[in-house]
Amino acid sequence: MEVTNPWFFNRAFGDHKHCRKIMQRALNSVSDWPEGICDAYVAFEREEGTLEQYDVAVTRVDAQMKRIRDRREKVRRVAGEGLRETGVSQQRVEAENL
């Protein structure tokens, strides 16, 4: 079973209260594939939570994804500056990553 599946968390941690707490912690600390925990957290609240809990989850996920996008953009910008210093073109790097 996939770890980001909200029902896995519910079974593993016993009840909705503990599952929600784990999801919120994971949202703030996961750095490897954060989209997975974001999707799982929103799906969990859509299925198990109230409308207010769902709204909180969506707000938290949106804020966290904005921070992640900002961090990723900063890394791209810094990497691009480093490439210009070495004479490697950004287009060449992007082509190699495809």
Helices and strands as residue ranges (DSSP letters): H 6-13, H 16-29, H 34-48, H 51-86, H 90-97
